[in-house]
Amino acid sequence: MPVQQLNGTTIYYEVHGQGDPIVFIPGIAVSHGMWAPQVETFARTNRVILYDVRGTGRSGSMAWSTRLADHARDLASLLRFLQIDRAVICGVSFGGVIAQRFALDFPYSCRALVLVDTFSELDPRDGEEAALILMTWLASPLFLLPKGWLMPMVLNMYQSWPFAQQHLRGEVPKIRGLDAVKTRWMIRGVKLTGELGRIQCPCLGIVGAESELAIRLMERVIGAIAGATLEQVPHAFDPTSLTGREDFDRRLSRFLLSLVEAEKGGGSFGTACDDLVGPTIRFRPRQTRRRAR
């Protein structure tokens, strides 16, 4: 069993394929298994690293005192154990929050950053965001429900995306309810926007276009990172990696190729990305950081 004692906890991990390393960080409460479709795509060309973050899958438990920085150190410890100096870090939703913290705390280990359907903070002064904060807290006890009750609720949310339903059906039974509630408690006060201007590595944001609020939250994240680019995937919803799998994989593949081309040619990442991505729905923020809405 690939379980390693790291940073005061146990971390379950998997490594697939060979090549430039890319780490996929799952969303809240689910295990590394949510990235199974991306293993199929990217293990052909890359060294794919999956792991269960604290409180999920086969990794150690969350504590009420666990902080976001602990999750970033968990990942840094895993990369050191695997003797990986630098990797592309890709996180979805809560995994994207961990990815932001990792890029800030361990900049030399982050070759590039891919942020998917995530956020850097929620503003309680904004009506929609305040409602999201309230809904998140009211929904937290649902994690404690018997899996037979929780499963229909999750599947109903994704009735328009049968491929996502198929994969989430395997993830719901693995949810560790109390750990999920502790994770929700931990991220209640996340405020990363003001720090994101320190991120210097290439950054791609991907968001499902079905949620205007999700797009707005991602614009805040990407707008704070100089030179970052946001792409919308039509007819997709969090997690876009499952609800828009083929489109997501295509965009991520182009981004990875653009990194290689830019590094080989010694040119800027932005030029290589522009040449390779082609016609997509894109948002390129100004180089200066925008004020969070």
C-alpha positions in Angstrom: 0.0 0.0 0.0 1.6 3.4 -1.0 0.9 5.1 2.4 3.7 7.2 3.8 4.1 9.0 7.2 4.6 12.6 6.2 4.4 15.9 8.1 2.8 14.3 11.2 0.1 12.3 9.3 -0.3 9.5 6.9 -0.7 10.2 3.2 -2.0 7.8 0.6 -0.6 8.4 -2.9 -0.4 6.9 -6.4 2.1 7.5 -9.2 1.2 6.7 -12.8 3.2 7.1 -16.0 6.5 8.8 -16.7 7.5 12.2 -17.8 7.1 15.7 -16.4 5.3 15.5 -13.0 1.8 16.8 -12.5 -0.1 16.6 -9.2 -3.9 16.5 -9.1 -5.6 17.6 -5.9 -9.2 16.5 -5.4 -12.1 18.6 -4.1 -13.6 18.6 -0.6 -14.4 15.2 0.9 -13.6 13.1 -2.1 -10.6 10.9 -2.7 -7.9 10.8 -5.4 -10.3 8.6 -7.4 -12.1 11.6 -8.8 -9.1 12.1 -11.1 -9.3 8.6 -12.6 -10.3 10.0 -16.1 -7.3 12.3 -16.1 -4.9 9.4 -15.2 -6.2 7.7 -18.4 -5.4 10.8 -20.4 -2.2 12.2 -18.9 -0.3 9.1 -17.7 0.6 8.6 -21.4 2.8 11.7 -21.4 3.4 12.7 -17.8 4.2 11.4 -14.4 0.8 11.7 -12.7 0.7 12.0 -8.9 -2.5 11.5 -7.1 -3.0 11.6 -3.3 -5.7 11.7 -0.7 -5.5 14.9 1.3 -5.9 14.8 5.0 -9.4 13.7 6.0 -10.2 11.8 2.8 -9.7 8.4 1.4 -6.9 6.4 3.1 -5.0 9.4 4.5 -4.8 10.5 8.1 -7.6 12.4 9.9 -8.3 16.1 10.0 -8.1 17.8 13.4 -10.1 20.9 14.4 -6.7 22.7 14.6 -5.6 21.6 11.0 -4.9 24.6 8.8 -4.5 25.2 5.1 -0.8 25.6 5.5 -0.7 22.0 6.9 -2.2 20.7 3.7 0.4 22.6 1.7 3.2 21.1 3.8 1.7 17.7 3.3 2.1 18.1 -0.5 5.6 19.5 -0.1 6.6 16.5 2.0 5.1 14.1 -0.5 7.0 15.7 -3.4 10.3 15.6 -1.3 9.6 11.9 -0.5 9.1 11.2 -4.3 12.3 13.2 -5.0 10.4 15.6 -7.3 11.9 19.1 -7.2 9.2 20.9 -9.3 5.8 19.9 -10.6 2.7 21.3 -12.2 0.0 21.5 -9.5 -3.6 21.2 -10.5 -6.4 21.5 -7.9 -10.2 21.6 -8.2 -12.5 23.4 -5.8 -11.0 22.9 -2.3 -8.0 21.3 -4.0 -7.6 24.6 -5.8 -7.4 26.4 -2.5 -4.7 24.0 -1.3 -2.9 24.6 -4.7 -2.9 28.3 -4.1 -1.5 28.0 -0.6 1.2 25.6 -1.9 2.2 28.0 -4.7 2.6 30.8 -2.2 4.4 28.8 0.4 6.6 26.6 -1.9 7.1 28.7 -5.0 10.3 27.0 -6.2 8.4 23.6 -6.2 5.6 24.9 -8.3 6.5 24.8 -12.0 3.0 25.9 -13.0 -0.4 26.2 -11.5 -3.8 25.0 -12.7 -6.8 26.2 -10.7 -10.2 24.7 -11.4 -13.6 25.8 -10.1 -12.1 27.3 -7.0 -12.0 30.5 -5.0 -9.6 32.6 -3.0 -12.1 34.1 -0.6 -15.8 34.7 -0.1 -17.1 38.2 0.6 -20.0 38.3 3.1 -20.9 41.8 1.9 -21.8 40.4 -1.5 -25.4 39.0 -1.5 -24.6 35.9 -3.6 -21.4 35.1 -1.8 -23.1 35.6 1.6 -25.8 33.1 0.5 -23.1 30.7 -0.5 -21.4 31.0 2.9 -24.8 30.4 4.6 -25.7 27.5 2.3 -22.3 25.9 2.8 -22.7 25.9 6.6 -26.3 24.7 6.5 -25.3 21.9 4.2 -22.3 20.7 6.3 -24.3 18.3 8.4 -25.3 16.5 5.2 -21.8 14.9 5.2 -22.9 13.1 8.4 -25.9 11.4 6.8 -25.9 7.7 6.0 -24.4 7.2 2.5 -27.7 5.7 1.3 -29.3 9.1 1.9 -26.4 11.2 0.7 -26.0 9.3 -2.6 -29.3 10.3 -4.2 -28.7 14.0 -3.3 -25.3 14.0 -4.9 -26.5 12.2 -8.0 -29.5 14.5 -8.4 -27.1 17.5 -8.6 -25.4 15.9 -11.5 -28.3 14.5 -13.4 -27.3 16.6 -16.5 -23.8 15.0 -16.4 -24.1 11.2 -16.4 -20.3 10.8 -16.8 -19.8 12.8 -13.6 -22.5 10.8 -11.9 -20.8 7.6 -12.8 -17.5 8.6 -11.1 -19.1 10.3 -8.1 -21.1 7.2 -7.4 -17.8 5.6 -6.5 -16.7 8.5 -4.4 -19.7 9.1 -2.1 -19.2 5.9 -0.1 -15.6 7.0 0.7 -16.7 10.3 2.3 -15.6 10.6 5.9 -18.4 12.8 7.3 -16.8 14.3 10.4 -13.5 15.0 8.6 -15.5 16.8 5.8 -17.2 19.0 8.4 -13.8 19.8 9.9 -12.5 20.7 6.5 -15.5 23.1 6.0 -14.7 24.7 9.3 -11.0 25.1 8.3 -11.8 27.0 5.1 -14.5 29.2 6.5 -12.1 32.2 6.7 -9.9 31.7 3.6 -8.6 35.0 2.4 -5.9 34.4 -0.2 -6.6 37.1 -2.8 -4.3 39.7 -1.4 -1.4 37.3 -1.4 -1.8 35.9 -5.0 0.2 38.7 -6.6 3.3 36.9 -5.3 2.7 34.0 -7.6 5.1 34.2 -10.5 4.7 30.8 -12.2 2.5 30.3 -15.3 -1.1 29.9 -14.2 -4.2 28.6 -16.0 -7.7 28.8 -14.6 -10.5 26.6 -15.8 -14.2 27.0 -14.8 -17.5 25.5 -15.8 -19.6 28.1 -17.6 -22.9 26.8 -16.0 -22.4 28.9 -12.9 -22.1 32.7 -13.1 -21.0 32.9 -9.5 -18.3 30.3 -10.1 -17.0 32.4 -13.0 -17.0 35.5 -10.9 -15.1 33.8 -8.1 -12.5 32.5 -10.5 -12.1 35.9 -12.1 -11.2 37.2 -8.7 -8.5 34.4 -8.3 -7.1 34.7 -11.8 -7.3 38.5 -11.8 -4.9 38.6 -8.8 -2.2 36.5 -10.5 -0.1 38.4 -13.1 -0.3 36.9 -16.6 -2.8 34.2 -15.6 -5.5 33.1 -18.0 -9.1 31.9 -17.3 -10.9 29.6 -19.7 -14.6 28.8 -19.5 -15.8 25.3 -20.4 -19.3 25.5 -21.9 -22.1 23.3 -20.3 -19.8 22.3 -17.4 -20.1 22.6 -13.6 -17.9 22.0 -10.6 -16.0 19.7 -11.0 -15.3 20.6 -14.7 -12.8 17.8 -14.9 -15.8 15.4 -14.8 -18.7 17.4 -16.2 -16.6 18.6 -19.1 -14.0 15.9 -19.1 -12.9 16.0 -22.8 -12.9 19.8 -23.0 -11.0 20.0 -19.7 -8.4 17.4 -20.8 -7.9 19.2 -24.1 -7.3 22.6 -22.4 -4.9 21.1 -19.8 -3.0 19.3 -22.5 -2.5 22.5 -24.5 -1.4 24.3 -21.4 1.2 21.6 -20.6 2.4 21.6 -24.2 2.7 25.4 -24.0 5.0 25.1 -21.0 7.3 22.8 -22.8 7.4 25.0 -25.9 8.0 28.1 -23.9 10.9 26.5 -21.9 12.5 25.0 -25.1 12.3 28.3 -27.0 13.3 30.5 -24.1 10.3 32.7 -24.9 7.5 33.9 -22.8 4.8 31.5 -21.6 2.0 33.8 -22.8 3.0 33.7 -26.4 3.3 30.0 -26.5 -0.1 29.6 -24.9 -1.8 32.0 -27.3 -0.4 30.1 -30.3 -1.5 26.7 -29.0 -4.9 27.2 -27.3 -6.8 28.5 -30.4 -10.4 29.5 -30.3 -11.7 29.2 -26.8 -13.8 31.3 -24.4 -11.0 33.1 -22.5 -10.5 35.9 -20.0 -7.0 37.4 -19.7 -6.7 39.8 -16.7 -4.5 42.8 -16.6 -1.0 42.4 -15.3 -1.8 44.5 -12.3 -3.8 42.9 -9.5 -7.5 43.7 -9.5 -9.4 44.6 -6.4 -11.6 41.7 -5.1 -15.3 42.3 -5.6 
